Each structure stands twice: as structure tokens, then as C-alpha cells.
Amino acid sequence: MSILLQSPTKGSANPQWQKHQLSETQEVAIGREPNCQIALDSNIYGMVSRRHAIVRPLANSSFPRWEVCDLNSANGTYVNGRKLQGCRILELGDTITLGEDGPEFIFESPPVPPEKQVVAASGTTSLSPVPEKDYITLTQLFPIASTGKHLTQKAYLYPGAATVVFVVLMFGAVGNSAAFNLLLAAYLASAAYYFVYQLCGKRKPWWVLFGSALATVLILVSPLLIGFLVVFRAILPGQLPIEGEEIGFFSLLIRMFFGAGLMEELLKALPVLGVLLLGNCLRSPWRERIGIWEPLDGILLGSASAVGFTLLETLGQYVPNIIQNATLQGGADAGQLVGLQLLIPRILGSVAGHMAYSGYLGYFIGLSVLKPRKRWQILGVGYFSASALHALWNASGTVSVLLLALVGVVSYMFLAAAILKARALSPNRDQNFATRLAK
């Protein structure tokens, strides 16, 4: 018996795969018309045509086989991610998708036909049993031929390919410590950000996210940074302690709140606010693709901005300084080793550091768009709470490593909670790939 397995209905509380038995004598129509053998809900599957596709048995086959045919549907029929032109014979495990992102059906059939016609030397036709273990399809021999778009959407092709590219580049940079550190930092930062991106589950153009990170880098190397330093570290009580200065925890916390928290979180929020204003000036569909219209947009752009900040701060300040100090004490090799030891935890830790604070603030920026009447109250709570987390992280390192770890975990919890709440508030929740995977 051959069947079509239908993927669970979107939004179903108890998702179950539905089984549709295929007839060896009659075709099975799929569509939104009630008289289709597989009738789909019009309210859920608006992208499906009234009579979208049919699955019918092959009349002249020596054993039961079926083919799928598109019925000139508006959004097309896809088999293993490739758009169907006319009809195609189905193989075991083939995936039929109605539209690019519509309902999916998986073709299941006994792996071996019970009998297969064999033409003898005399020219007569006889029936010869085919052992189950000897029956194999082309897609079983070449799996890549049947995966199609699922290879990119479900098999993490892009991060895998990026890893290979970075590895090759790092091989080429061996012996050049500056280039190697840059490549390693970029890879680790991308991996950390990809983790946040997958949690958010909303697609955003990569060049918009990259632009947010680049804008932060440009701000840091521009004269604008001097203005921030004057306001937050000279006028306001945010002067950072100098080496050897003895200062209590609470005094340090206050300084860090002004000199690191308020200053750096506002600086990293500038590209996010810029995108917010830009989106309001654009027309559809660019305003929806680029702009900030919900908390998930703010989290993605805020975290991307933090990536740029972390890379420049780590590679431009912390790593060179520690390499210089370690080189003076133990030589060049010791300096490079210590620099590498600092680079890795600083970049990976950004998930519970700069990305956590900026992503958390980004949540409030997006929330202010959904609730404009409470905009300033929302932005104030987000700005001061993100700055407080930032200051607490900077100050806790002077107390103990355990306290530092605890603050890092709490910061990540704040970011994760904001992402979960943003997914729940999203006007496009049904399109969120993280939400669909969680069901």
C-alpha cells in the first residue's frame, strides 16, 4: 500500500502527520475544493489552488507506481524543492510541496515491488520476483538529487559552507597572526550571532544586519565617539578607574553604569534607531524588509550592532594591549598565545555580553513601534535595564569569577526571555521558522 503523509497543520496544538492512501486505479486530487480527495482548508492554505495537483497511478507499469502532476496552479507544485513542469514519477521519500511554503506531502511506498516484468531472450514476457534488498532508486543512490531546497533550509548548508570557507582562509593565514585573529574572530562572532538569529526565527536580509554592524564600527572610529566620551565619562560620573586605583564595588558599579552601560548601549542603538527611521521613509515591500516593525526586528538589528562593537573593541583594543604586555614579559610567542586566549572567550561570550544587552534593548525599540502611545516609557525601561546589566557585568569581574558567570547567565536569560516574548507578540508568528520548529 502506498500513501501520502501530510505534514501537520500550521498552528495545530497536537501536530500529527495525516495518512492518505493512494488508489492503484483512481487518481487523487489535492486542492481547496471540497470534492478533492485531499481537501485542504482554505483559511489555512490560501496559497493552494482550488485544484492544485493530482497523484495518479501509471497505467502501463509492470508494478504499482504513481506520478504527480501540477494542474496549472497559481503558485506551482514542487517535488524535492524543484518546481514541477507537467508530471513526474514519484520515488520513495519524495516530498511534494504545494507552493514554495505550502503544505508538504511525503510519498511512502513499499520499497520493493512484489513482481517485475522481465523480457526473456525468446521475447516473451514473464514475471520474475525481485528481492527486496536488490531494489533501489536513483534518489537513494544520489540523495542530493532529491533534497532540493531542503538542503539549504533544513540541513544548515550555509553555515556549513561558511565554516569550510573560513577554515580554508585560516589555513592561508597561518603565520600572519593579525589576519588569523581577524578571521577567527569574524567566524566566532558569526556563529554566535547565527545562534541568536535561529532563536529569533525571523528572516531579515543579511545586508541589513551586516550594515548595522558596519555602522557601529564606523561610529566607533569617527569623531562622534569623542562626544560620547566627553558627555558620559567627563560630564556625567562615568570615569573609568585607572590602573591601581582602589574603588569600592558600588562606586565602580555607578561609574560603569554611566561610563559603559549608558554610553555604549546608546552608541550601539544608533544604527537600530537609524534603521527605524529609514523604514518609515521607504515604500512597500522595502519598508517591511528593512525597517523595524516588531520586537524581533529590534533584537536582530541590536545584536548585529553588538557584533560590530565586539569585534572592533576586541581586535582594536583588548587583544593588542594584552599581546603587548605579554610580549614584554615573555616574548612574542607568549604574547600571541595570550592574545588568542583572550580573543576566543571575548567573542563567544558576546552572546551573554554585548549581544545580550543590545538585543534586549532592541526588543524595547521594536516594542515601542507596536505600542507607540507608550513609546518613551518603553524605551526608558529598555535603555536603563540594558545599561544596568552591562554595568553589573563590568563591575562583577572585580569581585569573583563565580559572580561574573552568574551575571552572564542572567544576561543571557534576559535576552532569551525577550526573544520568546517577541515571538509571541510577532504579527507574523505563523511565518516564524523557530516557532514552527518548536511545535
C-alpha positions, 0 to 999 in steps of 0.5 A: 500500500502506498500513501501520502503523509501530510505534514501537520497543520500550521498552528495545530496544538497536537501536530500529527502527520495525516495518512492518505492512501493512494488508489492503484486505479483512481487518481487523487486530487489535492486542492481547496475544493471540497470534492478533492480527495485531499481537501485542504482548508482554505483559511489555512492554505490560501496559497493552494489552488482550488485544484492544485495537483493530482497523484495518479497511478501509471497505467502501463507499469509492470508494478504499482507506481504513481506520478504527480502532476501540477494542474496549472496552479497559481503558485506551482507544485514542487517535488524535492524543492524543484518546481514541477513542469507537467508530471513526474514519477514519484520515488520513495521519500519524495516530498511534494510541496504545494507552493514554495511554503505550502503544505508538504506531502511525503510519498511512502511506498513499499520499497520493493515491488512484489513482481517485475516484468522481465523480457526473456531472450525468446521475447516473451514476457514473464514475471520474475520476483525481485528481492527486496534488498536488490531494489533501489532508486536513483534518489537513494543512490544520489540523495542530493538529487532529491533534497532540493531546497531542503538542503539549504533550509533544513540541513544548515548548508550555509553555515556549513559552507561558511565554516569550510570557507573560513577554515580554508582562509585560516589555513592561508593565514597561518603565520600572519597572526593579525589576519588569523585573529581577524578571521577567527574572530569574524567566524566566532562572532558569526556563529554566535550571532547565527545562534541568536538569529535561529532563536529569533526565527525571523528572516531579515536580509543579511545586508541589513544586519551586516550594515548595522554592524558596519555602522557601529564600527564606523561610529566607533572610529569617527569623531562622534565617539569623542562626544560620547566620551566627553558627555558620559565619562567627563560630564556625567560620573562615568570615569573609568578607574585607572590602573591601581586605583582602589574603588569600592564595588558600588562606586565602580558599579555607578561609574560603569553604569554611566561610563559603559552601560549608558554610553555604549548601549546608546552608541550601539542603538544608533544604527537600530534607531537609524534603521527605524527611521529609514523604514518609515521613509521607504515604500512597500515591500522595502519598508517591511524588509528593512525597517523595524516593525516588531520586537524581533526586528529590534533584537536582530538589528541590536545584536548585529550592532553588538557584533560590530562593537565586539569585534572592533573593541576586541581586535582594536583594543583588548587583544593588542594591549594584552599581546603587548604586555605579554610580549614584554614579559615573555616574548612574542610567542607568549604574547600571541598565545595570550592574545588568542586566549583572550580573543576566543572567550571575548567573542563567544561570550558576546552572546551573554555580553554585548549581544545580550544587552543590545538585543534586549534593548532592541526588543524595547525599540521594536516594542515601542513601534507596536505600542507607540502611545507608550513609546518613551516609557518603553524605551526608558525601561529598555535603555536603563535595564540594558545599561544596568546589566552591562554595568553589573557585568563590568563591575562583577569581574572585580569581585569573583569569577563565580559572580561574573558567570552568574551575571552572564547567565542572567544576561543571557536569560534576559535576552532569551526571555525577550526573544520568546516574548517577541515571538509571541507578540510577532504579527507574523508568528505563523511565518516564524521558522523557530516557532514552527520548529518548536511545535 
